Amino acid sequence: MQLWVGLGNPGAKYAGTRHNIGFMALDRIAEDHGFGPWKSKFQGQISEGRLGSERIVLLKPETFMNNSGQSVRAAADFYKFTVEDLTVFHDELDLAPGKCRLKQGGGHAGHNGLRSIHAHLSPDYQRVRLGIGHPGHKDRVAGYVLADFAKSEEQMLDDLKRGLSDGATALASGDGQKFLNAVSLRTAPPRSSTGTRPEKIQTERPAKPAAAPEDTRSPLEKLKDKFGR
């Protein structure tokens, strides 16, 4: 049994923001894999289901990002989850939009949701880092993450969510590489072969023998040439 947490902020105001990509990821997984309805519990929303042989509890904390750890700790205590059972889906400024990486443990890199989980539990959980790109200057970060995805990013976002859903069963089984491959097939599908056909070799045919010149001699001339004069 595992606890998968998507980070974000509650309410319609934040639903489409870059900071809420963790919520979006869990929503897509729950929908595609037939999870149960979302219910209010543990200061958040939970949905339960199965991925392969694994039972999964999905949690979207509603404490606002800075206090995400409160909700995660409440769910972990109730189900007796350890950090080895925990996977957190979150936005990542240091990855290009649409990129996805897995990471086990480590620092929070200034992400307030991760910072809160560290404080309430431990840093030793698995993270699914979902790239949103960087605005270019640290003073613009707050406004950037709380802004909606641009229209031009909609296809990228949809491909990423589809990939996460495609690979969810592999992630639940512990096959991180297969999970990342599934995401990549959606976000960066292999191009079809554009190689040229091999050049057709022209085989040289033997030349036809030249036709004999037409014999224009009269019958009498032919007899003379045959028997001599």
Rosetta blueprint (number, residue, H / E / L):
1 M L
2 Q E
3 L E
4 W E
5 V E
6 G E
7 L L
8 G L
9 N L
10 P L
11 G L
12 A H
13 K H
14 Y H
15 A L
16 G L
17 T E
18 R H
19 H H
20 N H
21 I H
22 G H
23 F H
24 M H
25 A H
26 L H
27 D H
28 R H
29 I H
30 A H
31 E H
32 D H
33 H L
34 G L
35 F L
36 G L
37 P L
38 W L
39 K E
40 S E
41 K E
42 F L
43 Q L
44 G E
45 Q E
46 I E
47 S E
48 E E
49 G E
50 R E
51 L E
52 G L
53 S L
54 E E
55 R E
56 I E
57 V E
58 L E
59 L E
60 K E
61 P E
62 E L
63 T L
64 F L
65 M H
66 N H
67 N H
68 S H
69 G H
70 Q H
71 S H
72 V H
73 R H
74 A H
75 A H
76 A H
77 D H
78 F H
79 Y H
80 K L
81 F L
82 T L
83 V H
84 E H
85 D H
86 L E
87 T E
88 V E
89 F E
90 H E
91 D E
92 E E
93 L L
94 D L
95 L L
96 A L
97 P L
98 G L
99 K L
100 C E
101 R E
102 L E
103 K E
104 Q E
105 G L
106 G L
107 G L
108 H L
109 A L
110 G L
111 H L
112 N H
113 G H
114 L H
115 R H
116 S H
117 I H
118 H H
119 A H
120 H H
121 L L
122 S L
123 P L
124 D L
125 Y L
126 Q E
127 R E
128 V E
129 R E
130 L E
131 G E
132 I L
133 G L
134 H L
135 P L
136 G L
137 H L
138 K H
139 D H
140 R H
141 V H
142 A H
143 G H
144 Y H
145 V H
146 L L
147 A L
148 D E
149 F L
150 A L
151 K H
152 S H
153 E H
154 E H
155 Q H
156 M H
157 L H
158 D H
159 D H
160 L H
161 K H
162 R H
163 G H
164 L H
165 S H
166 D H
167 G L
168 A H
169 T H
170 A H
171 L H
172 A H
173 S L
174 G L
175 D L
176 G H
177 Q H
178 K H
179 F H
180 L H
181 N H
182 A H
183 V H
184 S H
185 L H
186 R H
187 T H
188 A L
189 P L
190 P L
191 R L
192 S L
193 S L
194 T L
195 G L
196 T L
197 R L
198 P L
199 E L
200 K L
201 I L
202 Q L
203 T L
204 E L
205 R L
206 P L
207 A L
208 K L
209 P L
210 A L
211 A L
212 A L
213 P L
214 E L
215 D L
216 T L
217 R L
218 S L
219 P H
220 L H
221 E H
222 K H
223 L H
224 K H
225 D H
226 K H
227 F H
228 G L
229 R L
